[in-house]
């Protein structure tokens, strides 16, 4: 049974990408059985369940049975860089996904950046619009930066979008892999207030290949790589953040392994990193 220990400095959640091939109801069952307090769900997995004749109510009942919270669902795309009719089409899909997120009790839904150049003024206006829609629906879009995109690839750049939006509900998603891959550094966390962090994805960085060649599938378990995870956590504590650390891996070798053992091992390794602060 999943238990939330508020005596611990952080809370632990499983990002369903870590056991991706598993159907969503089994993802939820495994997260609870492994001892997590929450699970991040992907909209493609939600839609796959619906396409097989399942319902959102079934997913919500599984979450309730496992006593699991949903910090975020993943993800919204196309909202940042579009205008006109294209923007209306992308926004309609974002609204559909936000309604799913709200129905499942999610607090945030992750809003991804464009792959190419980022017009920060346009993105900030569109983010303000997205946040307003989210308030109506009952979920908060969280700005994500990705280390392998051309432009919006650091904490500082994601924070610029939040600040330019002028909306106090704006938040960002942290991730050691994306901080490393984008050429940023953990000191940038000091620019944030705790309420501006929606969630912190958690993983580690292998010593090879070189930074510019790394991608999602290169991530390793926390503590198995070379990233200064404890330094990152100390900076999070310094700004007063004690929220979710979410195990997010995209490894095909782990997808082929026993998903319950993968989830348990990931939780154990996250806890080991935190215990050594």
C-alpha positions as CSV (number, residue, x, y, z in Angstrom):
1,X,0.0,0.0,0.0
2,X,1.4,3.4,-0.9
3,X,2.1,5.6,2.0
4,X,3.0,9.3,2.1
5,X,5.6,10.0,4.8
6,X,5.6,13.6,5.7
7,X,8.5,13.2,8.0
8,X,10.7,12.7,4.9
9,X,12.2,15.8,3.2
10,X,10.6,14.8,-0.2
11,X,7.7,12.8,-1.5
12,X,8.1,9.9,-3.9
13,X,6.1,9.3,-7.1
14,X,6.6,7.0,-10.1
15,X,6.5,8.5,-13.6
16,X,4.7,5.8,-15.6
17,X,7.3,6.2,-18.4
18,X,9.6,4.1,-16.3
19,X,7.4,1.0,-16.8
20,X,5.8,2.3,-20.1
21,X,4.8,-0.9,-21.9
22,X,2.5,-1.9,-19.0
23,X,-1.2,-1.0,-19.4
24,X,-2.3,1.9,-17.3
25,X,-4.3,0.0,-14.7
26,X,-1.3,-2.2,-14.1
27,X,0.9,0.8,-13.9
28,X,-1.3,2.1,-11.1
29,X,-1.3,-1.2,-9.3
30,X,2.4,-1.6,-9.5
31,X,3.1,2.0,-8.2
32,X,1.0,1.3,-5.2
33,X,2.4,-2.1,-4.5
34,X,6.0,-0.8,-4.8
35,X,5.3,1.8,-2.1
36,X,4.9,5.1,-4.0
37,X,2.5,7.7,-2.8
38,X,1.6,8.9,-6.3
39,X,1.9,8.2,-10.0
40,X,2.4,10.5,-13.1
41,X,0.2,9.3,-15.9
42,X,0.7,9.8,-19.7
43,X,-2.2,10.8,-21.9
44,X,-1.2,8.3,-24.6
45,X,-1.7,5.6,-22.0
46,X,-5.0,7.1,-20.9
47,X,-6.2,7.2,-24.5
48,X,-5.1,3.7,-25.1
49,X,-7.2,2.5,-22.2
50,X,-10.2,4.4,-23.5
51,X,-9.7,3.0,-27.0
52,X,-9.9,-0.5,-25.6
53,X,-13.3,0.3,-24.1
54,X,-12.1,1.4,-20.7
55,X,-13.3,4.5,-18.8
56,X,-11.8,7.4,-16.9
57,X,-13.9,6.2,-13.9
58,X,-12.0,2.9,-14.0
59,X,-8.7,4.7,-13.8
60,X,-9.9,6.9,-11.0
61,X,-11.2,3.9,-9.0
62,X,-7.8,2.2,-9.4
63,X,-6.0,5.3,-8.1
64,X,-8.4,5.5,-5.2
65,X,-7.9,1.8,-4.4
66,X,-4.1,2.3,-4.4
67,X,-4.4,5.5,-2.4
68,X,-2.3,7.2,-5.1
69,X,-2.2,10.9,-5.8
70,X,-1.7,12.2,-9.3
71,X,0.8,15.1,-9.2
72,X,0.8,15.5,-13.0
73,X,-0.4,14.1,-16.3
74,X,1.9,14.3,-19.4
75,X,1.7,16.2,-21.7
76,X,0.3,19.2,-23.6
77,X,2.0,20.2,-26.9
78,X,1.6,22.7,-29.7
79,X,0.2,25.4,-27.4
80,X,3.4,27.5,-27.2
81,X,4.4,28.3,-30.7
82,X,1.1,28.3,-32.7
83,X,-1.2,31.1,-33.8
84,X,-4.5,31.4,-35.6
85,X,-6.5,28.4,-36.7
86,X,-3.6,26.0,-35.9
87,X,-3.5,27.4,-32.3
88,X,-7.2,26.8,-31.9
89,X,-6.8,23.2,-33.0
90,X,-3.9,22.6,-30.7
91,X,-5.7,24.3,-27.8
92,X,-8.7,22.1,-28.3
93,X,-6.6,19.1,-27.8
94,X,-5.0,20.7,-24.7
95,X,-8.4,21.3,-23.3
96,X,-9.4,17.7,-23.9
97,X,-6.3,16.5,-22.1
98,X,-6.7,19.0,-19.2
99,X,-10.3,17.7,-18.7
100,X,-8.9,14.1,-18.5
101,X,-6.3,15.3,-16.0
102,X,-8.9,17.0,-13.8
103,X,-11.2,13.9,-13.9
104,X,-8.3,11.9,-12.6
105,X,-7.6,14.3,-9.8
106,X,-4.3,15.6,-11.2
107,X,-2.9,18.8,-9.7
108,X,-0.8,19.8,-12.7
109,X,-0.6,18.9,-16.4
110,X,2.8,19.2,-18.0
111,X,3.0,21.7,-20.9
112,X,5.9,21.0,-23.2
113,X,8.0,23.5,-25.1
114,X,8.6,23.9,-28.9
115,X,11.4,21.9,-30.5
116,X,12.8,24.9,-32.4
117,X,13.3,28.6,-31.7
118,X,11.0,29.9,-28.9
119,X,9.3,33.3,-29.2
120,X,9.1,34.0,-25.4
121,X,6.5,36.8,-25.8
122,X,4.2,34.6,-27.8
123,X,4.8,31.6,-25.5
124,X,4.1,33.7,-22.4
125,X,0.8,35.0,-23.8
126,X,-0.2,31.5,-24.8
127,X,0.9,30.2,-21.4
128,X,-1.3,32.8,-19.7
129,X,-4.2,31.6,-21.8
130,X,-3.5,28.0,-21.0
131,X,-3.4,28.8,-17.2
132,X,-6.7,30.6,-17.4
133,X,-8.3,27.6,-19.2
134,X,-6.8,25.3,-16.6
135,X,-8.3,27.3,-13.8
136,X,-11.8,26.8,-15.4
137,X,-11.1,23.1,-15.8
138,X,-9.5,22.5,-12.4
139,X,-5.8,21.7,-13.3
140,X,-2.6,23.8,-13.5
141,X,-0.4,23.6,-16.6
142,X,3.3,23.4,-15.7
143,X,5.9,24.8,-18.0
144,X,8.5,22.2,-19.0
145,X,12.0,22.8,-20.5
146,X,13.7,20.0,-22.4
147,X,17.5,19.9,-22.6
148,X,17.5,18.6,-26.2
149,X,15.3,21.2,-27.8
150,X,16.9,24.2,-29.6
151,X,15.9,27.0,-27.3
152,X,13.7,26.4,-24.3
153,X,16.2,24.1,-22.6
154,X,17.1,25.6,-19.2
155,X,15.6,26.5,-15.9
156,X,16.2,30.2,-16.6
157,X,14.4,30.1,-19.9
158,X,11.4,28.3,-18.6
159,X,11.2,30.7,-15.7
160,X,11.3,33.6,-18.2
161,X,8.1,32.2,-19.8
162,X,6.4,32.0,-16.3
163,X,7.5,35.5,-15.4
164,X,6.4,37.0,-18.7
165,X,3.0,35.4,-18.4
166,X,2.3,37.5,-15.4
167,X,0.2,34.7,-13.9
168,X,1.0,33.8,-10.3
169,X,-0.1,30.2,-10.9
170,X,2.8,29.6,-13.3
171,X,5.1,26.7,-12.4
172,X,8.0,24.8,-14.0
173,X,9.1,21.2,-14.1
174,X,12.6,20.4,-12.9
175,X,14.6,17.4,-14.2
176,X,18.4,16.7,-13.6
177,X,18.6,15.1,-17.1
178,X,17.3,18.2,-18.8
179,X,19.4,20.6,-16.7
180,X,22.5,18.6,-17.7
181,X,21.5,18.1,-21.4
182,X,20.6,21.8,-21.9
183,X,23.9,23.0,-20.5
184,X,22.4,24.6,-17.5
185,X,23.4,24.1,-13.9
186,X,21.7,23.4,-10.5
187,X,22.5,26.9,-9.2
188,X,19.7,28.2,-11.5
189,X,17.2,26.6,-9.0
190,X,18.0,29.5,-6.7
191,X,16.0,31.8,-8.9
192,X,12.8,29.9,-8.1
193,X,10.4,30.0,-5.2
194,X,9.1,26.7,-3.9
195,X,5.6,27.4,-5.2
196,X,7.0,27.8,-8.7
197,X,8.1,24.1,-8.8
198,X,5.3,21.8,-9.9
199,X,7.4,18.6,-9.6
200,X,11.0,17.4,-9.9
201,X,11.6,14.5,-12.1
202,X,14.4,12.3,-10.8
203,X,17.1,10.3,-12.6
204,X,20.8,10.3,-13.1
205,X,23.3,10.9,-15.9
206,X,25.8,8.3,-17.3
207,X,29.4,9.4,-17.9
208,X,29.0,8.7,-21.6
209,X,28.1,9.5,-24.3
210,X,29.0,13.3,-24.4
211,X,26.3,15.7,-23.2
212,X,25.2,16.8,-26.6
213,X,24.6,13.2,-27.7
214,X,22.6,12.1,-24.7
215,X,18.8,11.5,-25.0
216,X,16.0,10.2,-22.8
217,X,17.0,6.6,-23.2
218,X,20.5,7.3,-21.6
219,X,19.1,8.2,-18.2
220,X,20.0,5.8,-15.3
221,X,18.7,5.2,-11.9
222,X,19.4,7.9,-9.3
223,X,22.7,7.4,-7.7
224,X,24.0,5.3,-10.6
225,X,25.4,8.3,-12.6
226,X,27.6,11.3,-12.3
227,X,25.1,14.2,-11.7
228,X,25.3,16.1,-8.4
229,X,21.8,15.0,-7.3
230,X,22.5,15.8,-3.6
231,X,23.6,19.3,-4.6
232,X,20.4,19.7,-6.5
233,X,18.3,18.5,-3.6
234,X,20.1,20.8,-1.2
235,X,19.2,23.7,-3.5
236,X,15.6,22.6,-3.6
237,X,15.6,22.5,0.2
238,X,17.1,26.0,0.3
239,X,14.2,27.4,-1.6
240,X,11.7,25.5,0.6
241,X,10.7,22.8,-1.8
242,X,9.7,19.5,-0.2
243,X,7.3,18.2,-2.8
244,X,7.5,15.3,-5.3
245,X,10.6,13.5,-6.7
246,X,9.4,11.4,-9.6
247,X,11.4,8.5,-11.0
248,X,11.4,9.2,-14.7
249,X,13.4,6.8,-17.0
250,X,12.9,5.7,-20.6
251,X,15.1,2.6,-20.8
252,X,14.1,-0.3,-23.0
253,X,16.1,-2.7,-20.9
254,X,14.0,-1.7,-17.9
255,X,10.8,-2.0,-20.0
256,X,11.8,-5.6,-20.7
257,X,12.4,-6.3,-17.0
258,X,9.9,-7.1,-14.2
259,X,8.0,-3.8,-13.8
260,X,7.4,-4.3,-10.1
261,X,11.1,-4.9,-9.5
262,X,12.0,-1.9,-11.6
263,X,9.6,0.3,-9.6
264,X,10.9,-1.0,-6.3
265,X,14.5,-0.6,-7.2
266,X,13.9,3.0,-8.4
267,X,12.2,3.9,-5.1
268,X,15.0,2.4,-3.1
269,X,17.6,4.3,-5.1
270,X,15.7,7.6,-4.8
271,X,15.5,7.1,-1.0
272,X,19.2,6.3,-0.8
273,X,20.1,9.5,-2.5
274,X,17.8,11.5,-0.2
275,X,19.0,9.7,3.0
276,X,22.6,10.7,2.3
277,X,21.9,14.5,2.1
